């Protein structure tokens, strides 16, 4: 991607679909010991998926 508009989420990791985001969330949980604290959500700006931290 190049010359894309700057979204508030520009520095976030993006995923094409919910399944990918969920898979990444599980992996991130293992790596960062945030077990169960990451939840995928559909972004209103870029229409892709990101991971949010609960709390
Ligand atoms: Zn986004």
mmCIF file of the protein (N, C-alpha, C, O) and its ligand, coordinates in Angstrom:
data_MODEL
# 
_entry.id   MODEL 
# 
loop_
_entity.id 
_entity.type 
_entity.pdbx_number_of_molecules 
1 polymer     1 
2 non-polymer 1 
# 
_entity_poly.entity_id                      1 
_entity_poly.type                           'polypeptide(L)' 
_entity_poly.nstd_linkage                   no 
_entity_poly.nstd_monomer                   no 
_entity_poly.pdbx_seq_one_letter_code       
;(UNK)(UNK)(UNK)(UNK)(UNK)(UNK)(UNK)(UNK)(UNK)(UNK)(UNK)(UNK)(UNK)(UNK)(UNK)(UNK)
(UNK)(UNK)(UNK)(UNK)(UNK)(UNK)(UNK)(UNK)(UNK)(UNK)(UNK)(UNK)(UNK)(UNK)(UNK)(UNK)
(UNK)(UNK)(UNK)(UNK)(UNK)(UNK)(UNK)(UNK)(UNK)(UNK)(UNK)(UNK)(UNK)(UNK)(UNK)(UNK)
(UNK)(UNK)(UNK)(UNK)(UNK)(UNK)(UNK)
;
_entity_poly.pdbx_seq_one_letter_code_can   XXXXXXXXXXXXXXXXXXXXXXXXXXXXXXXXXXXXXXXXXXXXXXXXXXXXXXX 
_entity_poly.pdbx_strand_id                 A 
# 
loop_
_entity_poly_seq.entity_id 
_entity_poly_seq.num 
_entity_poly_seq.mon_id 
_entity_poly_seq.hetero 
1 1  UNK n 
1 2  UNK n 
1 3  UNK n 
1 4  UNK n 
1 5  UNK n 
1 6  UNK n 
1 7  UNK n 
1 8  UNK n 
1 9  UNK n 
1 10 UNK n 
1 11 UNK n 
1 12 UNK n 
1 13 UNK n 
1 14 UNK n 
1 15 UNK n 
1 16 UNK n 
1 17 UNK n 
1 18 UNK n 
1 19 UNK n 
1 20 UNK n 
1 21 UNK n 
1 22 UNK n 
1 23 UNK n 
1 24 UNK n 
1 25 UNK n 
1 26 UNK n 
1 27 UNK n 
1 28 UNK n 
1 29 UNK n 
1 30 UNK n 
1 31 UNK n 
1 32 UNK n 
1 33 UNK n 
1 34 UNK n 
1 35 UNK n 
1 36 UNK n 
1 37 UNK n 
1 38 UNK n 
1 39 UNK n 
1 40 UNK n 
1 41 UNK n 
1 42 UNK n 
1 43 UNK n 
1 44 UNK n 
1 45 UNK n 
1 46 UNK n 
1 47 UNK n 
1 48 UNK n 
1 49 UNK n 
1 50 UNK n 
1 51 UNK n 
1 52 UNK n 
1 53 UNK n 
1 54 UNK n 
1 55 UNK n 
# 
loop_
_struct_asym.id 
_struct_asym.entity_id 
A 1 
B 2 
# 
loop_
_chem_comp.id 
_chem_comp.type 
_chem_comp.mon_nstd_flag 
UNK 'L-peptide linking' . 
ZN  non-polymer         . 
# 
_pdbx_entity_nonpoly.entity_id   2 
_pdbx_entity_nonpoly.name        ? 
_pdbx_entity_nonpoly.comp_id     ZN 
# 
_pdbx_nonpoly_scheme.asym_id         B 
_pdbx_nonpoly_scheme.entity_id       2 
_pdbx_nonpoly_scheme.mon_id          ZN 
_pdbx_nonpoly_scheme.ndb_seq_num     1 
_pdbx_nonpoly_scheme.pdb_seq_num     101 
_pdbx_nonpoly_scheme.auth_seq_num    101 
_pdbx_nonpoly_scheme.pdb_mon_id      ZN 
_pdbx_nonpoly_scheme.auth_mon_id     ZN 
_pdbx_nonpoly_scheme.pdb_strand_id   A 
_pdbx_nonpoly_scheme.pdb_ins_code    . 
# 
loop_
_atom_site.group_PDB 
_atom_site.id 
_atom_site.type_symbol 
_atom_site.label_atom_id 
_atom_site.label_alt_id 
_atom_site.label_comp_id 
_atom_site.label_asym_id 
_atom_site.label_entity_id 
_atom_site.label_seq_id 
_atom_site.pdbx_PDB_ins_code 
_atom_site.Cartn_x 
_atom_site.Cartn_y 
_atom_site.Cartn_z 
_atom_site.occupancy 
_atom_site.B_iso_or_equiv 
_atom_site.pdbx_formal_charge 
_atom_site.auth_seq_id 
_atom_site.auth_comp_id 
_atom_site.auth_asym_id 
_atom_site.auth_atom_id 
_atom_site.pdbx_PDB_model_num 
ATOM   1   N  N  . UNK A 1 1  ? 0.849   -1.192  0.000  1.00 0.00 ? 1   UNK A N  1 
ATOM   2   C  CA . UNK A 1 1  ? 0.000   0.000   0.000  1.00 0.00 ? 1   UNK A CA 1 
ATOM   3   C  C  . UNK A 1 1  ? 0.884   1.241   0.000  1.00 0.00 ? 1   UNK A C  1 
ATOM   4   O  O  . UNK A 1 1  ? 1.915   1.270   0.672  1.00 0.00 ? 1   UNK A O  1 
ATOM   5   N  N  . UNK A 1 2  ? 0.497   2.239   -0.730 1.00 0.00 ? 2   UNK A N  1 
ATOM   6   C  CA . UNK A 1 2  ? 1.253   3.475   -0.764 1.00 0.00 ? 2   UNK A CA 1 
ATOM   7   C  C  . UNK A 1 2  ? 0.325   4.660   -0.935 1.00 0.00 ? 2   UNK A C  1 
ATOM   8   O  O  . UNK A 1 2  ? -0.732  4.539   -1.553 1.00 0.00 ? 2   UNK A O  1 
ATOM   9   N  N  . UNK A 1 3  ? 0.706   5.788   -0.401 1.00 0.00 ? 3   UNK A N  1 
ATOM   10  C  CA . UNK A 1 3  ? -0.110  6.997   -0.492 1.00 0.00 ? 3   UNK A CA 1 
ATOM   11  C  C  . UNK A 1 3  ? -1.528  6.767   0.018  1.00 0.00 ? 3   UNK A C  1 
ATOM   12  O  O  . UNK A 1 3  ? -2.488  7.312   -0.526 1.00 0.00 ? 3   UNK A O  1 
ATOM   13  N  N  . UNK A 1 4  ? -1.649  5.977   1.041  1.00 0.00 ? 4   UNK A N  1 
ATOM   14  C  CA . UNK A 1 4  ? -2.975  5.785   1.621  1.00 0.00 ? 4   UNK A CA 1 
ATOM   15  C  C  . UNK A 1 4  ? -3.272  6.940   2.567  1.00 0.00 ? 4   UNK A C  1 
ATOM   16  O  O  . UNK A 1 4  ? -2.357  7.517   3.154  1.00 0.00 ? 4   UNK A O  1 
ATOM   17  N  N  . UNK A 1 5  ? -4.527  7.271   2.712  1.00 0.00 ? 5   UNK A N  1 
ATOM   18  C  CA . UNK A 1 5  ? -4.892  8.337   3.650  1.00 0.00 ? 5   UNK A CA 1 
ATOM   19  C  C  . UNK A 1 5  ? -4.448  7.957   5.054  1.00 0.00 ? 5   UNK A C  1 
ATOM   20  O  O  . UNK A 1 5  ? -4.358  6.773   5.381  1.00 0.00 ? 5   UNK A O  1 
ATOM   21  N  N  . UNK A 1 6  ? -4.179  8.931   5.865  1.00 0.00 ? 6   UNK A N  1 
ATOM   22  C  CA . UNK A 1 6  ? -3.753  8.646   7.228  1.00 0.00 ? 6   UNK A CA 1 
ATOM   23  C  C  . UNK A 1 6  ? -4.967  8.466   8.124  1.00 0.00 ? 6   UNK A C  1 
ATOM   24  O  O  . UNK A 1 6  ? -5.733  9.400   8.363  1.00 0.00 ? 6   UNK A O  1 
ATOM   25  N  N  . UNK A 1 7  ? -5.121  7.255   8.608  1.00 0.00 ? 7   UNK A N  1 
ATOM   26  C  CA . UNK A 1 7  ? -6.204  6.969   9.540  1.00 0.00 ? 7   UNK A CA 1 
ATOM   27  C  C  . UNK A 1 7  ? -5.668  7.035   10.967 1.00 0.00 ? 7   UNK A C  1 
ATOM   28  O  O  . UNK A 1 7  ? -4.460  6.956   11.191 1.00 0.00 ? 7   UNK A O  1 
ATOM   29  N  N  . UNK A 1 8  ? -6.560  7.177   11.910 1.00 0.00 ? 8   UNK A N  1 
ATOM   30  C  CA . UNK A 1 8  ? -6.129  7.140   13.319 1.00 0.00 ? 8   UNK A CA 1 
ATOM   31  C  C  . UNK A 1 8  ? -5.457  5.814   13.657 1.00 0.00 ? 8   UNK A C  1 
ATOM   32  O  O  . UNK A 1 8  ? -4.721  5.708   14.638 1.00 0.00 ? 8   UNK A O  1 
ATOM   33  N  N  . UNK A 1 9  ? -5.716  4.826   12.845 1.00 0.00 ? 9   UNK A N  1 
ATOM   34  C  CA . UNK A 1 9  ? -5.203  3.491   13.117 1.00 0.00 ? 9   UNK A CA 1 
ATOM   35  C  C  . UNK A 1 9  ? -3.962  3.176   12.288 1.00 0.00 ? 9   UNK A C  1 
ATOM   36  O  O  . UNK A 1 9  ? -3.553  2.018   12.190 1.00 0.00 ? 9   UNK A O  1 
ATOM   37  N  N  . UNK A 1 10 ? -3.364  4.204   11.693 1.00 0.00 ? 10  UNK A N  1 
ATOM   38  C  CA . UNK A 1 10 ? -2.265  3.993   10.752 1.00 0.00 ? 10  UNK A CA 1 
ATOM   39  C  C  . UNK A 1 10 ? -1.102  3.193   11.335 1.00 0.00 ? 10  UNK A C  1 
ATOM   40  O  O  . UNK A 1 10 ? -0.390  2.502   10.608 1.00 0.00 ? 10  UNK A O  1 
ATOM   41  N  N  . UNK A 1 11 ? -0.918  3.292   12.639 1.00 0.00 ? 11  UNK A N  1 
ATOM   42  C  CA . UNK A 1 11 ? 0.219   2.585   13.243 1.00 0.00 ? 11  UNK A CA 1 
ATOM   43  C  C  . UNK A 1 11 ? -0.175  1.240   13.839 1.00 0.00 ? 11  UNK A C  1 
ATOM   44  O  O  . UNK A 1 11 ? 0.622   0.585   14.509 1.00 0.00 ? 11  UNK A O  1 
ATOM   45  N  N  . UNK A 1 12 ? -1.403  0.844   13.586 1.00 0.00 ? 12  UNK A N  1 
ATOM   46  C  CA . UNK A 1 12 ? -1.849  -0.448  14.112 1.00 0.00 ? 12  UNK A CA 1 
ATOM   47  C  C  . UNK A 1 12 ? -1.592  -1.551  13.099 1.00 0.00 ? 12  UNK A C  1 
ATOM   48  O  O  . UNK A 1 12 ? -1.494  -1.311  11.895 1.00 0.00 ? 12  UNK A O  1 
ATOM   49  N  N  . UNK A 1 13 ? -1.486  -2.757  13.619 1.00 0.00 ? 13  UNK A N  1 
ATOM   50  C  CA . UNK A 1 13 ? -1.404  -3.909  12.735 1.00 0.00 ? 13  UNK A CA 1 
ATOM   51  C  C  . UNK A 1 13 ? -2.798  -4.168  12.187 1.00 0.00 ? 13  UNK A C  1 
ATOM   52  O  O  . UNK A 1 13 ? -3.777  -4.122  12.932 1.00 0.00 ? 13  UNK A O  1 
ATOM   53  N  N  . UNK A 1 14 ? -2.895  -4.435  10.905 1.00 0.00 ? 14  UNK A N  1 
ATOM   54  C  CA . UNK A 1 14 ? -4.196  -4.680  10.308 1.00 0.00 ? 14  UNK A CA 1 
ATOM   55  C  C  . UNK A 1 14 ? -4.309  -6.132  9.834  1.00 0.00 ? 14  UNK A C  1 
ATOM   56  O  O  . UNK A 1 14 ? -3.315  -6.784  9.516  1.00 0.00 ? 14  UNK A O  1 
ATOM   57  N  N  . UNK A 1 15 ? -5.533  -6.603  9.799  1.00 0.00 ? 15  UNK A N  1 
ATOM   58  C  CA . UNK A 1 15 ? -5.827  -7.946  9.321  1.00 0.00 ? 15  UNK A CA 1 
ATOM   59  C  C  . UNK A 1 15 ? -6.969  -7.871  8.321  1.00 0.00 ? 15  UNK A C  1 
ATOM   60  O  O  . UNK A 1 15 ? -7.857  -7.024  8.426  1.00 0.00 ? 15  UNK A O  1 
ATOM   61  N  N  . UNK A 1 16 ? -6.927  -8.767  7.359  1.00 0.00 ? 16  UNK A N  1 
ATOM   62  C  CA . UNK A 1 16 ? -7.929  -8.739  6.301  1.00 0.00 ? 16  UNK A CA 1 
ATOM   63  C  C  . UNK A 1 16 ? -9.295  -9.236  6.755  1.00 0.00 ? 16  UNK A C  1 
ATOM   64  O  O  . UNK A 1 16 ? -10.327 -8.835  6.217  1.00 0.00 ? 16  UNK A O  1 
ATOM   65  N  N  . UNK A 1 17 ? -9.285  -10.097 7.733  1.00 0.00 ? 17  UNK A N  1 
ATOM   66  C  CA . UNK A 1 17 ? -10.566 -10.640 8.178  1.00 0.00 ? 17  UNK A CA 1 
ATOM   67  C  C  . UNK A 1 17 ? -10.501 -11.014 9.661  1.00 0.00 ? 17  UNK A C  1 
ATOM   68  O  O  . UNK A 1 17 ? -9.438  -11.014 10.282 1.00 0.00 ? 17  UNK A O  1 
ATOM   69  N  N  . UNK A 1 18 ? -11.657 -11.326 10.191 1.00 0.00 ? 18  UNK A N  1 
ATOM   70  C  CA . UNK A 1 18 ? -11.741 -11.602 11.618 1.00 0.00 ? 18  UNK A CA 1 
ATOM   71  C  C  . UNK A 1 18 ? -10.947 -12.837 12.000 1.00 0.00 ? 18  UNK A C  1 
ATOM   72  O  O  . UNK A 1 18 ? -10.338 -12.894 13.068 1.00 0.00 ? 18  UNK A O  1 
ATOM   73  N  N  . UNK A 1 19 ? -10.959 -13.822 11.116 1.00 0.00 ? 19  UNK A N  1 
ATOM   74  C  CA . UNK A 1 19 ? -10.255 -15.063 11.426 1.00 0.00 ? 19  UNK A CA 1 
ATOM   75  C  C  . UNK A 1 19 ? -8.765  -14.801 11.607 1.00 0.00 ? 19  UNK A C  1 
ATOM   76  O  O  . UNK A 1 19 ? -8.148  -15.301 12.547 1.00 0.00 ? 19  UNK A O  1 
ATOM   77  N  N  . UNK A 1 20 ? -8.201  -14.022 10.711 1.00 0.00 ? 20  UNK A N  1 
ATOM   78  C  CA . UNK A 1 20 ? -6.777  -13.701 10.802 1.00 0.00 ? 20  UNK A CA 1 
ATOM   79  C  C  . UNK A 1 20 ? -6.481  -12.942 12.088 1.00 0.00 ? 20  UNK A C  1 
ATOM   80  O  O  . UNK A 1 20 ? -5.479  -13.195 12.758 1.00 0.00 ? 20  UNK A O  1 
ATOM   81  N  N  . UNK A 1 21 ? -7.356  -12.020 12.419 1.00 0.00 ? 21  UNK A N  1 
ATOM   82  C  CA . UNK A 1 21 ? -7.158  -11.217 13.627 1.00 0.00 ? 21  UNK A CA 1 
ATOM   83  C  C  . UNK A 1 21 ? -7.229  -12.087 14.876 1.00 0.00 ? 21  UNK A C  1 
ATOM   84  O  O  . UNK A 1 21 ? -6.442  -11.925 15.809 1.00 0.00 ? 21  UNK A O  1 
ATOM   85  N  N  . UNK A 1 22 ? -8.179  -13.005 14.878 1.00 0.00 ? 22  UNK A N  1 
ATOM   86  C  CA . UNK A 1 22 ? -8.323  -13.884 16.040 1.00 0.00 ? 22  UNK A CA 1 
ATOM   87  C  C  . UNK A 1 22 ? -7.098  -14.770 16.200 1.00 0.00 ? 22  UNK A C  1 
ATOM   88  O  O  . UNK A 1 22 ? -6.615  -14.993 17.310 1.00 0.00 ? 22  UNK A O  1 
ATOM   89  N  N  . UNK A 1 23 ? -6.607  -15.270 15.076 1.00 0.00 ? 23  UNK A N  1 
ATOM   90  C  CA . UNK A 1 23 ? -5.420  -16.115 15.123 1.00 0.00 ? 23  UNK A CA 1 
ATOM   91  C  C  . UNK A 1 23 ? -4.239  -15.330 15.666 1.00 0.00 ? 23  UNK A C  1 
ATOM   92  O  O  . UNK A 1 23 ? -3.493  -15.826 16.509 1.00 0.00 ? 23  UNK A O  1 
ATOM   93  N  N  . UNK A 1 24 ? -4.069  -14.118 15.188 1.00 0.00 ? 24  UNK A N  1 
ATOM   94  C  CA . UNK A 1 24 ? -2.972  -13.275 15.646 1.00 0.00 ? 24  UNK A CA 1 
ATOM   95  C  C  . UNK A 1 24 ? -3.121  -12.944 17.123 1.00 0.00 ? 24  UNK A C  1 
ATOM   96  O  O  . UNK A 1 24 ? -2.133  -12.866 17.854 1.00 0.00 ? 24  UNK A O  1 
ATOM   97  N  N  . UNK A 1 25 ? -4.345  -12.752 17.551 1.00 0.00 ? 25  UNK A N  1 
ATOM   98  C  CA . UNK A 1 25 ? -4.595  -12.436 18.958 1.00 0.00 ? 25  UNK A CA 1 
ATOM   99  C  C  . UNK A 1 25 ? -4.143  -13.590 19.842 1.00 0.00 ? 25  UNK A C  1 
ATOM   100 O  O  . UNK A 1 25 ? -3.565  -13.383 20.908 1.00 0.00 ? 25  UNK A O  1 
ATOM   101 N  N  . UNK A 1 26 ? -4.413  -14.795 19.387 1.00 0.00 ? 26  UNK A N  1 
ATOM   102 C  CA . UNK A 1 26 ? -4.007  -15.972 20.160 1.00 0.00 ? 26  UNK A CA 1 
ATOM   103 C  C  . UNK A 1 26 ? -2.491  -16.053 20.236 1.00 0.00 ? 26  UNK A C  1 
ATOM   104 O  O  . UNK A 1 26 ? -1.932  -16.313 21.301 1.00 0.00 ? 26  UNK A O  1 
ATOM   105 N  N  . UNK A 1 27 ? -1.830  -15.832 19.117 1.00 0.00 ? 27  UNK A N  1 
ATOM   106 C  CA . UNK A 1 27 ? -0.372  -15.871 19.088 1.00 0.00 ? 27  UNK A CA 1 
ATOM   107 C  C  . UNK A 1 27 ? 0.205   -14.769 19.974 1.00 0.00 ? 27  UNK A C  1 
ATOM   108 O  O  . UNK A 1 27 ? 1.149   -15.000 20.729 1.00 0.00 ? 27  UNK A O  1 
ATOM   109 N  N  . UNK A 1 28 ? -0.364  -13.585 19.878 1.00 0.00 ? 28  UNK A N  1 
ATOM   110 C  CA . UNK A 1 28 ? 0.117   -12.457 20.683 1.00 0.00 ? 28  UNK A CA 1 
ATOM   111 C  C  . UNK A 1 28 ? -0.079  -12.740 22.163 1.00 0.00 ? 28  UNK A C  1 
ATOM   112 O  O  . UNK A 1 28 ? 0.750   -12.371 22.995 1.00 0.00 ? 28  UNK A O  1 
ATOM   113 N  N  . UNK A 1 29 ? -1.180  -13.395 22.477 1.00 0.00 ? 29  UNK A N  1 
ATOM   114 C  CA . UNK A 1 29 ? -1.423  -13.756 23.871 1.00 0.00 ? 29  UNK A CA 1 
ATOM   115 C  C  . UNK A 1 29 ? -0.275  -14.596 24.407 1.00 0.00 ? 29  UNK A C  1 
ATOM   116 O  O  . UNK A 1 29 ? 0.197   -14.392 25.525 1.00 0.00 ? 29  UNK A O  1 
ATOM   117 N  N  . UNK A 1 30 ? 0.160   -15.536 23.597 1.00 0.00 ? 30  UNK A N  1 
ATOM   118 C  CA . UNK A 1 30 ? 1.251   -16.408 24.029 1.00 0.00 ? 30  UNK A CA 1 
ATOM   119 C  C  . UNK A 1 30 ? 2.549   -15.619 24.171 1.00 0.00 ? 30  UNK A C  1 
ATOM   120 O  O  . UNK A 1 30 ? 3.281   -15.757 25.151 1.00 0.00 ? 30  UNK A O  1 
ATOM   121 N  N  . UNK A 1 31 ? 2.811   -14.794 23.171 1.00 0.00 ? 31  UNK A N  1 
ATOM   122 C  CA . UNK A 1 31 ? 4.093   -14.097 23.144 1.00 0.00 ? 31  UNK A CA 1 
ATOM   123 C  C  . UNK A 1 31 ? 4.200   -13.027 24.223 1.00 0.00 ? 31  UNK A C  1 
ATOM   124 O  O  . UNK A 1 31 ? 5.271   -12.812 24.790 1.00 0.00 ? 31  UNK A O  1 
ATOM   125 N  N  . UNK A 1 32 ? 3.117   -12.378 24.496 1.00 0.00 ? 32  UNK A N  1 
ATOM   126 C  CA . UNK A 1 32 ? 3.181   -11.246 25.412 1.00 0.00 ? 32  UNK A CA 1 
ATOM   127 C  C  . UNK A 1 32 ? 2.507   -11.528 26.745 1.00 0.00 ? 32  UNK A C  1 
ATOM   128 O  O  . UNK A 1 32 ? 2.372   -10.644 27.592 1.00 0.00 ? 32  UNK A O  1 
ATOM   129 N  N  . UNK A 1 33 ? 2.093   -12.758 26.914 1.00 0.00 ? 33  UNK A N  1 
ATOM   130 C  CA . UNK A 1 33 ? 1.466   -13.146 28.172 1.00 0.00 ? 33  UNK A CA 1 
ATOM   131 C  C  . UNK A 1 33 ? 0.287   -12.245 28.510 1.00 0.00 ? 33  UNK A C  1 
ATOM   132 O  O  . UNK A 1 33 ? 0.093   -11.845 29.658 1.00 0.00 ? 33  UNK A O  1 
ATOM   133 N  N  . UNK A 1 34 ? -0.473  -11.946 27.507 1.00 0.00 ? 34  UNK A N  1 
ATOM   134 C  CA . UNK A 1 34 ? -1.672  -11.131 27.703 1.00 0.00 ? 34  UNK A CA 1 
ATOM   135 C  C  . UNK A 1 34 ? -2.905  -12.018 27.570 1.00 0.00 ? 34  UNK A C  1 
ATOM   136 O  O  . UNK A 1 34 ? -3.970  -11.573 27.142 1.00 0.00 ? 34  UNK A O  1 
ATOM   137 N  N  . UNK A 1 35 ? -2.740  -13.242 27.935 1.00 0.00 ? 35  UNK A N  1 
ATOM   138 C  CA . UNK A 1 35 ? -3.773  -14.236 27.696 1.00 0.00 ? 35  UNK A CA 1 
ATOM   139 C  C  . UNK A 1 35 ? -5.196  -13.707 27.835 1.00 0.00 ? 35  UNK A C  1 
ATOM   140 O  O  . UNK A 1 35 ? -5.607  -13.247 28.900 1.00 0.00 ? 35  UNK A O  1 
ATOM   141 N  N  . UNK A 1 36 ? -5.921  -13.784 26.754 1.00 0.00 ? 36  UNK A N  1 
ATOM   142 C  CA . UNK A 1 36 ? -7.320  -13.401 26.775 1.00 0.00 ? 36  UNK A CA 1 
ATOM   143 C  C  . UNK A 1 36 ? -7.575  -11.914 26.764 1.00 0.00 ? 36  UNK A C  1 
ATOM   144 O  O  . UNK A 1 36 ? -8.725  -11.485 26.843 1.00 0.00 ? 36  UNK A O  1 
ATOM   145 N  N  . UNK A 1 37 ? -6.521  -11.115 26.666 1.00 0.00 ? 37  UNK A N  1 
ATOM   146 C  CA . UNK A 1 37 ? -6.719  -9.667  26.759 1.00 0.00 ? 37  UNK A CA 1 
ATOM   147 C  C  . UNK A 1 37 ? -6.766  -8.946  25.426 1.00 0.00 ? 37  UNK A C  1 
ATOM   148 O  O  . UNK A 1 37 ? -6.947  -7.730  25.378 1.00 0.00 ? 37  UNK A O  1 
ATOM   149 N  N  . UNK A 1 38 ? -6.603  -9.692  24.342 1.00 0.00 ? 38  UNK A N  1 
ATOM   150 C  CA . UNK A 1 38 ? -6.677  -9.051  23.028 1.00 0.00 ? 38  UNK A CA 1 
ATOM   151 C  C  . UNK A 1 38 ? -7.953  -9.490  22.319 1.00 0.00 ? 38  UNK A C  1 
ATOM   152 O  O  . UNK A 1 38 ? -8.271  -10.678 22.256 1.00 0.00 ? 38  UNK A O  1 
ATOM   153 N  N  . UNK A 1 39 ? -8.665  -8.525  21.795 1.00 0.00 ? 39  UNK A N  1 
ATOM   154 C  CA . UNK A 1 39 ? -9.900  -8.837  21.091 1.00 0.00 ? 39  UNK A CA 1 
ATOM   155 C  C  . UNK A 1 39 ? -9.888  -8.181  19.707 1.00 0.00 ? 39  UNK A C  1 
ATOM   156 O  O  . UNK A 1 39 ? -9.570  -6.999  19.579 1.00 0.00 ? 39  UNK A O  1 
ATOM   157 N  N  . UNK A 1 40 ? -10.232 -8.947  18.683 1.00 0.00 ? 40  UNK A N  1 
ATOM   158 C  CA . UNK A 1 40 ? -10.300 -8.387  17.338 1.00 0.00 ? 40  UNK A CA 1 
ATOM   159 C  C  . UNK A 1 40 ? -11.518 -7.477  17.197 1.00 0.00 ? 40  UNK A C  1 
ATOM   160 O  O  . UNK A 1 40 ? -12.568 -7.751  17.778 1.00 0.00 ? 40  UNK A O  1 
ATOM   161 N  N  . UNK A 1 41 ? -11.382 -6.397  16.430 1.00 0.00 ? 41  UNK A N  1 
ATOM   162 C  CA . UNK A 1 41 ? -12.540 -5.558  16.153 1.00 0.00 ? 41  UNK A CA 1 
ATOM   163 C  C  . UNK A 1 41 ? -12.446 -5.001  14.740 1.00 0.00 ? 41  UNK A C  1 
ATOM   164 O  O  . UNK A 1 41 ? -11.357 -4.796  14.204 1.00 0.00 ? 41  UNK A O  1 
ATOM   165 N  N  . UNK A 1 42 ? -13.598 -4.763  14.158 1.00 0.00 ? 42  UNK A N  1 
ATOM   166 C  CA . UNK A 1 42 ? -13.662 -4.228  12.816 1.00 0.00 ? 42  UNK A CA 1 
ATOM   167 C  C  . UNK A 1 42 ? -13.481 -2.721  12.897 1.00 0.00 ? 42  UNK A C  1 
ATOM   168 O  O  . UNK A 1 42 ? -14.200 -2.035  13.623 1.00 0.00 ? 42  UNK A O  1 
ATOM   169 N  N  . UNK A 1 43 ? -12.508 -2.212  12.140 1.00 0.00 ? 43  UNK A N  1 
ATOM   170 C  CA . UNK A 1 43 ? -12.193 -0.794  12.211 1.00 0.00 ? 43  UNK A CA 1 
ATOM   171 C  C  . UNK A 1 43 ? -13.183 0.034   11.394 1.00 0.00 ? 43  UNK A C  1 
ATOM   172 O  O  . UNK A 1 43 ? -13.518 -0.316  10.262 1.00 0.00 ? 43  UNK A O  1 
ATOM   173 N  N  . UNK A 1 44 ? -13.637 1.120   11.975 1.00 0.00 ? 44  UNK A N  1 
ATOM   174 C  CA . UNK A 1 44 ? -14.597 1.993   11.278 1.00 0.00 ? 44  UNK A CA 1 
ATOM   175 C  C  . UNK A 1 44 ? -13.901 2.873   10.262 1.00 0.00 ? 44  UNK A C  1 
ATOM   176 O  O  . UNK A 1 44 ? -14.551 3.437   9.381  1.00 0.00 ? 44  UNK A O  1 
ATOM   177 N  N  . UNK A 1 45 ? -12.595 2.999   10.370 1.00 0.00 ? 45  UNK A N  1 
ATOM   178 C  CA . UNK A 1 45 ? -11.860 3.886   9.473  1.00 0.00 ? 45  UNK A CA 1 
ATOM   179 C  C  . UNK A 1 45 ? -11.366 3.174   8.226  1.00 0.00 ? 45  UNK A C  1 
ATOM   180 O  O  . UNK A 1 45 ? -11.583 3.643   7.108  1.00 0.00 ? 45  UNK A O  1 
ATOM   181 N  N  . UNK A 1 46 ? -10.705 2.047   8.418  1.00 0.00 ? 46  UNK A N  1 
ATOM   182 C  CA . UNK A 1 46 ? -10.110 1.369   7.275  1.00 0.00 ? 46  UNK A CA 1 
ATOM   183 C  C  . UNK A 1 46 ? -10.862 0.106   6.887  1.00 0.00 ? 46  UNK A C  1 
ATOM   184 O  O  . UNK A 1 46 ? -10.508 -0.539  5.900  1.00 0.00 ? 46  UNK A O  1 
ATOM   185 N  N  . UNK A 1 47 ? -11.878 -0.257  7.632  1.00 0.00 ? 47  UNK A N  1 
ATOM   186 C  CA . UNK A 1 47 ? -12.704 -1.422  7.344  1.00 0.00 ? 47  UNK A CA 1 
ATOM   187 C  C  . UNK A 1 47 ? -11.957 -2.739  7.450  1.00 0.00 ? 47  UNK A C  1 
ATOM   188 O  O  . UNK A 1 47 ? -12.456 -3.789  7.044  1.00 0.00 ? 47  UNK A O  1 
ATOM   189 N  N  . UNK A 1 48 ? -10.756 -2.667  8.001  1.00 0.00 ? 48  UNK A N  1 
ATOM   190 C  CA . UNK A 1 48 ? -10.020 -3.895  8.254  1.00 0.00 ? 48  UNK A CA 1 
ATOM   191 C  C  . UNK A 1 48 ? -10.129 -4.229  9.737  1.00 0.00 ? 48  UNK A C  1 
ATOM   192 O  O  . UNK A 1 48 ? -10.886 -3.600  10.476 1.00 0.00 ? 48  UNK A O  1 
ATOM   193 N  N  . UNK A 1 49 ? -9.371  -5.218  10.151 1.00 0.00 ? 49  UNK A N  1 
ATOM   194 C  CA . UNK A 1 49 ? -9.447  -5.671  11.539 1.00 0.00 ? 49  UNK A CA 1 
ATOM   195 C  C  . UNK A 1 49 ? -8.184  -5.309  12.299 1.00 0.00 ? 49  UNK A C  1 
ATOM   196 O  O  . UNK A 1 49 ? -7.079  -5.377  11.761 1.00 0.00 ? 49  UNK A O  1 
ATOM   197 N  N  . UNK A 1 50 ? -8.359  -4.923  13.551 1.00 0.00 ? 50  UNK A N  1 
ATOM   198 C  CA . UNK A 1 50 ? -7.238  -4.664  14.438 1.00 0.00 ? 50  UNK A CA 1 
ATOM   199 C  C  . UNK A 1 50 ? -7.459  -5.437  15.727 1.00 0.00 ? 50  UNK A C  1 
ATOM   200 O  O  . UNK A 1 50 ? -8.504  -6.048  15.953 1.00 0.00 ? 50  UNK A O  1 
ATOM   201 N  N  . UNK A 1 51 ? -6.439  -5.382  16.554 1.00 0.00 ? 51  UNK A N  1 
ATOM   202 C  CA . UNK A 1 51 ? -6.579  -5.983  17.883 1.00 0.00 ? 51  UNK A CA 1 
ATOM   203 C  C  . UNK A 1 51 ? -6.645  -4.882  18.934 1.00 0.00 ? 51  UNK A C  1 
ATOM   204 O  O  . UNK A 1 51 ? -5.843  -3.947  18.927 1.00 0.00 ? 51  UNK A O  1 
ATOM   205 N  N  . UNK A 1 52 ? -7.591  -5.006  19.816 1.00 0.00 ? 52  UNK A N  1 
ATOM   206 C  CA . UNK A 1 52 ? -7.716  -4.056  20.918 1.00 0.00 ? 52  UNK A CA 1 
ATOM   207 C  C  . UNK A 1 52 ? -7.402  -4.759  22.225 1.00 0.00 ? 52  UNK A C  1 
ATOM   208 O  O  . UNK A 1 52 ? -7.606  -5.965  22.363 1.00 0.00 ? 52  UNK A O  1 
ATOM   209 N  N  . UNK A 1 53 ? -6.912  -4.003  23.163 1.00 0.00 ? 53  UNK A N  1 
ATOM   210 C  CA . UNK A 1 53 ? -6.623  -4.551  24.483 1.00 0.00 ? 53  UNK A CA 1 
ATOM   211 C  C  . UNK A 1 53 ? -7.802  -4.305  25.401 1.00 0.00 ? 53  UNK A C  1 
ATOM   212 O  O  . UNK A 1 53 ? -8.264  -3.173  25.541 1.00 0.00 ? 53  UNK A O  1 
ATOM   213 N  N  . UNK A 1 54 ? -8.279  -5.346  26.016 1.00 0.00 ? 54  UNK A N  1 
ATOM   214 C  CA . UNK A 1 54 ? -9.353  -5.175  26.998 1.00 0.00 ? 54  UNK A CA 1 
ATOM   215 C  C  . UNK A 1 54 ? -8.811  -4.378  28.170 1.00 0.00 ? 54  UNK A C  1 
ATOM   216 O  O  . UNK A 1 54 ? -7.598  -4.223  28.315 1.00 0.00 ? 54  UNK A O  1 
ATOM   217 N  N  . UNK A 1 55 ? -9.683  -3.886  28.982 1.00 0.00 ? 55  UNK A N  1 
ATOM   218 C  CA . UNK A 1 55 ? -9.386  -3.154  30.223 1.00 0.00 ? 55  UNK A CA 1 
ATOM   219 C  C  . UNK A 1 55 ? -10.094 -1.827  30.171 1.00 0.00 ? 55  UNK A C  1 
ATOM   220 O  O  . UNK A 1 55 ? -9.992  -1.036  31.108 1.00 0.00 ? 55  UNK A O  1 
HETATM 221 ZN ZN . ZN  B 2 .  ? -8.204  0.747   10.953 1.00 0.00 ? 101 ZN  A ZN 1 
# 
